[in-house]
């Protein structure tokens, strides 16, 4: 279950028992999941504040994740995956389809999409001003090394306390990776293993990652940070068509996903959104 006490479905006050602090984030139901009604700037400040407040408490970390159309469809089809998402503490809308759906059906629509690739930079800006420590977990070894190097160059005052490859064998590697992360004592752990592996890793290991303040799932963030993959042109991002650019770059891998999950996600947005 989530580590936070929730007082209501649509306007919740969260009590963090590890720090004794209370904070509030409105949520609304979109496509069947509870999605945070918050913008990037507010969320970046909140995440850094929550993480720093938990520094040194040696308690399980909070978990913040994201949802898009693919996630909505996956959660509706696989109960085990949905249960993992519901055990996280906050879910961002990383998909313009969720924003559009909220504008049609929700009393309080989402202010904007919180794309993790952009959001990382929001958090990095706040984090380097506040002395936050971060650990990057994900990608191949080459991608992980390149991402850490480029982040350090772009944010010289941001304390990257460690990074590691995301190709982890649960039986052989997971314990060593967790020990390394705990030893580094990051305030924020970014995990980019892909959906649903990153959510499962975070929930499964949260009671072992007591040296971490907050976990943020990151999807393919490190491929972009490392320069391995490019973002869509800004005009495509602005009109909600970044998915089309990804499809253009990887048609073989994404065609099946888009043709099977997009219609299902649209159905969920039309029938399981509101509040």
N, C-alpha and C positions, 0 to 999 in steps of 0.2 A: 504494500500500500504506500501511498504518498507519505512523506515525512511531515506534511503540513496539514493543519486543521482547517477545513473548509466550512464556512458558515452557511453558504447558500450557493445555488447553481449559477446565478447570473451576476452577483456582486459580492465577491467573497473577501473576507478578512482572513489572512493566513497568519497563523501563529507558529513560529519556528522555535520548537522546544529546546534546540541546542543552544540558542542564544537568548531566548526569552523575548525576542523582538516580534512585533506585529507589523505586517505590511499588507497592502490591499491592491489587488489587480482584478478588474472586472473580467468575467469570462462569458462566452456565449457559445451555444451549440451550433456547430457547423459540420454538416456531413456526418453527424453522429458522434463527433468528438468535442470535448470542451476546449475551446480555443481562447487564448488571452487577447483581450481587447487593449492593445498597447502599441505604441509606435517604437521605432528603432532607438531614438534618442533616450526615451524614458526607460526602455528595457535595458539598454547598455548600462546606464547609471545604476539601475536596480540590481543587475547581475553582479557588477563589481562590488556594490555595497554589501549584498548578501554574502558574497564569497569572502570579502575581507572581514566581515563580522564573525565568520565562522573559523577564522584563522586560529589554529592552536587548540580548538575545542576537542579534537580527536573524536568526532562524531561522524556518522555516515554523511556523505555529501548530498546536497540538493541536486536534482536532475532536471535540466531544461532541454526540451527537444523541439522538433518542428514537424509540421504536417503539410502535405500537398495532396493533389488529387490521387496520386499513386498510393499514398499512405491511407487515405480515406477508404479506397477500394480494398486495400490489403487488410485493414482492420475489420471491415465489414465481412470479409470472407474467411478470416482466420481469427477465431476467438482468442487463441493464445497470444497472438501479436497485439490485438486490441487490449488485452489485460496488461501487457507490458507497458503500452503507452499510458494506460490509466494509472500505472504505478509511478509515473514521473510527476514532477511537481508543477510544471508549466509547459504548455504546448504553444509554440508560435505558429503563425500562418506563413509558411514558406511556399506560397503558390497564389498567383493572382486569381485563380478560379475561386478560392476561398474568400478573397476580398470581394469579388463580384457577387458571390452568393450571399454574403452578409449584407450587402447593400440592397439586395432584393427582399430579404426575408427577416432581417434582424432589427430590433428596435434600436440597438446601438451597433452600427456597422464597424468593421475593422478600419482603423485609420490608414493602414498601408500594409503592404507585404513586408515581412521581415525575412529577406533572403539571407541565409547564413553567410554566403560569400561576401556580401556587403556588411553584414552585421559584425563579422569578425573585426573589421577595421573600426567600427564604432566602439567596440569593447576595447580594442587595442589602444585607441586614443585616450579613453577614460582610464584604462588600466595603467598606462605609463605615467599619467599624472598622479595616480594614487599609490604607485609602488606595487601593483598587483603582480603576482608570480603566475606564469602559465606554463603548461606542459602540452605538447602536441603529439597525439597518438593516431597514426593512420598512414595509409599509402605504402608504397614499396620503400625500401631503404633509401634508394636514390631520391624519390619524391619527398620523403620525410626530411632528409638532409637538406635538400634544396629549399623546401618550404621554410624550415627553421632559419637557414642562412638569409633568405630574402626578407623574412619578417624582422630579423635582427637589424638588417641594413635599413629597412624602412622605418622601424621604430627603435632607435638606438637606446632609448630610455626604458623600454619595456623589458622586463626580466623574464626571458625564456629559460626556465630552469631545467628543461630537458625535452627530448623528442625521441620517438621510437617508431619503428616500422609497425604497420597495422596487420601484417600477415602473421597472426598468432595461432599456434596450435594449442587448443585449450588444455590438453593433457600435459604438454611439455613446457609451454612458454608462458602461459597466463600468470602463474604464480610469480615468476621472475619479473615480468612486466609490472605487476602490481607492487612488488617490493621496490622496484626502481622509482615508480611514481610516488609512493609513500615517502621514500627517502628524500625525494626532491621537494616535498611539501608545497605543491602548487595550490594557489588559490582557485584557479580555474583549469580544469582538464578538458581539452578539446578532443573529442573522439570521432574520427572519420573512418568508419568501417563499413558504411552502407546500411540501408534499412533492410531487415530489422536487426542485423547483427550488432550495431552500435547501441541500440536501446537495450537489447538483451544483455550485452556485456555490462552496461552501466547498472542495470537493475540487479543482475546476478551478483555483481561484485561491490555494490555500494557499501555493504557492511564490512568489507575488507579494505576499502579505500578511505580509511579514516584520516589519512594525511592530506585529503583533498577537501576544499571548501565547497566547490560546485562543479558539476559536470555539464558541459554543453555538447550535444551531439552535432556532428558537422558534415555528414554526407561526403561529397566529393570536394570539400574545401581545399584540401592539401594539393590536389591536382592543379587547382587554379593558383594557389599561393606559390607553388613551385615553378609555375610557368609551363607545366606539362599540357594544360588545356587552357583555351581562351574563353572569355565571356562573349555573349552575344553583343552586337552593336546596341548602344544605349537606346535607340529609338524602338528596337524590338523589345527590350526590357520594359520600357515605359508603357507599351501597349499590351503587355502581358503575353508576349510571344517568344520568350526566351526558350521555352520547350521546343519550339519549331527549329530554332538554331541548333539545339542539341540533337534533334532528330536528323537534321541535315548533316551533322558531323558524324553521327553514329547510327545510320538508318537500320543496319542489321540488328543491332542490340536493342534499339528502342522501339522498333516498329511493333513488335508483339505486345510490348507493355502498353504503348499508347492506344493501340486498337482494341485492347481488351479492358484496360483500366479506365480510360478516359470516359467512355459512355457510362460505365458503372459509377464513376465519380460524379458525373453530371446528374445521374439519377439520385444519388445520395444528397447532393447539394440541393436538389429541388424538393426532396421529401423528408430530409432529416436536418433541416436548418431552421433556426428560429430561436428567439429569446432576447 
